[in-house]
Amino acid sequence: MALQWGIIAPGGIVEEVSPFVFYDGGVNAIRAVASRNLDKAKAFAEKFSTHGPVKAYGSYEELIADPDVQAVYLATPTIPRKILVEKCAAAGKHVLAEKPLCPTANEVEEMIQKIKGKGLQFLDATHFVHHPRTHAITQVLRDQSLLGHVTDVTSSFIANLPETPTQIRFMVDQEPLGALGDLGWYNLKLTFLAFDNLQPESVVALTTPASPTNPAIMSMTVVLKFPDLHVPNSKPIPRTARFVCGFNGSSLVQSVVVQGTKAAVEWSDFVHPWSYVARRKNTRVLDTKTYPLEYKICKRAGHVNAQVVTVENADAAGVDYLFRRFKRAVDEGGSAPDITSMLQADVLVHRTIDACIESRELGGVPVDFKGKSGARM
Amino acid sequence: MALQWGIIAPGGIVEEVSPFVFYDGGVNAIRAVASRNLDKAKAFAEKFSTHGPVKAYGSYEELIADPDVQAVYLATPTIPRKILVEKCAAAGKHVLAEKPLCPTANEVEEMIQKIKGKGLQFLDATHFVHHPRTHAITQVLRDQSLLGHVTDVTSSFIANLPETPTQIRFMVDQEPLGALGDLGWYNLKLTFLAFDNLQPESVVALTTPASPTNPAIMSMTVVLKFPDLHVPNSKPIPRTARFVCGFNGSSLVQSVVVQGTKAAVEWSDFVHPWSYVARRKNTRVLDTKTYPLEYKICKRAGHVNAQVVTVENADAAGVDYLFRRFKRAVDEGGSAPDITSMLQADVLVHRTIDACIESRELGGVPVDFKGKSGARM
């Protein structure tokens, strides 16, 4: 039977996600929707009632109390997230939560412990790590005969999201982590995927604020230093990562290079497959060539191999895989190793975000992983 | 008549460059070569004497004193460069000098003033800025109807140059600037080309040293903050750049994304055309597809246009264009605007390198463009 979802805070993301996730109601079905604006909830409920009635609520608490709702997709801004997850936990609801999870890592850990402690499923709504493309590239990253050991990750995630009066991404009282939490989140999830949840030693974050009057993080460049790699018959091998995330691009950039000790891998669409981007509504993409998963394996002086790996539904939306994975977790119960690893990554991401915010408070100096100044890089 | 060259310090770079530059002796001809090891000079002279006799000297000063030598190609390590340029100037020789020019910007300015003050030609041996591909991409970068104003440059220049007992790049007493001077030089030349020699406000440099016992710069991540752009009817627009340079890649990476206010441009071979890399001897490149100049113009959500621009001899070596440009400068005399601009960029590059070294000395904190701590980023 389909998992019965309640959606809290329908907005841009929910509008984008829902047609991919709830298209037939067979695996995941919308049962209820809650907005503080009841009219908005009603309009959304009507729009997505093709496969069965959708209840509309004018308060989040009413939806959480609905006994027909099994799982909550929590799409609010960051600030109210922790309280709402804890209310869901108390009501016995599984939760899929948008990212960033909370302003600080301590809040994230406390929140995850509360809901996991009730035997409920909890997952962040990062879609790309669930996409079969990402599973395919992860196999490449883990292939020591091909890549050796990962030593460096460089990634960019830049979008065109200008500041407007209604753009919540620039409101520090609702989204205090700005571009770091919204976009840098993906860079960090990718980095920890490549480094298999290795904990960094030190962190530097260099910030461009939205404007002289708005300190919201518009873009940020982050450099991470990891512990050296020790392999037999070799000097210690430094391990590093760096990324840029920003709302201030004129176009989408989502490229990555992972260096290993034997080869490097690069691809240019680590978050959204270009082929998915190309068929989304209202994009201005004219180049609709399909790129199932095109990556380059490089050795020594140049590109040895440009590989195109075809995976099933390579241009599908990652959110569909995310919700299906969540449904399976609910069906199976317990703690699956892949989800446990993702939640460990979430905590690492948030500890790194804490350190970035501390580095930023100090004017862009290196800090250790606990956020203490005095680190050198 | 061909320009008569004397080559000082034949080594790896000279061996690589010479077949492209002196292939017929018609425009640029080798007249003499000097090495502190006379046997090495003799072997080189014999190898390149196809188009006329090449004199071999066992001291640099003898070559500089040779009245038949019109121009000197100075391929020594960085440390002796300034003294040798000044000796060339005193002897009335034009000089093409390998990069980085000197350890500090003050030395560079003094050196350039000395030789230009004699009415002689002087140029750094950065080849890619002379390549017709780079001229074509520069037209794109300057096209305000297409790109708007440049706001951000992200570039990577990573090579596979491991530390060995004879690898001079890791010897701080001869190449004190390590990967920053050797590879970051290209990132910086590109950045100042895109920003039309705009002076940065502040700089951060994060360093990975060669090993616990060798402080040589193996790789460095640099972030630059430029003055905001002011355009009518808009908030101030931040301008930034960042790059990574490193000897510690398993393969060559030389990619760049330039964001403008209207669109972004990305290409993946800003230093050496992939097609040139592919046909160089001893590379392990299996993919020999020709990429004359493939760049992507991106707007909003994705790649609007992948453009392949065909320029004459697109896969030619940049050094050939460099030496031809130098020959023309000698023939024409005076100060050509393009060369003046390149030398201004050289000083900016070296001032930025000074600031990077200062940031590094301080453990990786932001410094202002004069290298003073207390800058915030």
Interface residues (C-beta under 8 A of the other chain):
Chain A: G148 T151 D152 T154 S156 I158 N160 V204 L206 T207 T208 S211 P212 M218 S219 T221 V223 K225 K235 P236 P238 T240 R242 V244 G246 N248 G249 S250 S251 L252 V253 S255 V257 Q259 G260 T261 K262 A263 A264 E266 W274 V277 A278 R280 T283 R284 V285 L286 D287 C298 K299 R300 A301 G302 H303 V304 N305 A306 G363 G364 V365 P366 A375 R376 M377
Chain B: G148 T151 D152 T154 S156 I158 N160 V204 L206 T207 T208 S211 P212 M218 S219 T221 V223 K225 K235 P236 P238 T240 R242 V244 G246 N248 G249 S250 S251 L252 V253 S255 V257 Q259 G260 T261 K262 A263 A264 E266 W274 V277 A278 R280 T283 R284 V285 L286 D287 C298 K299 R300 A301 G302 H303 V304 N305 A306 G363 G364 V365 P366 A375 R376 M377
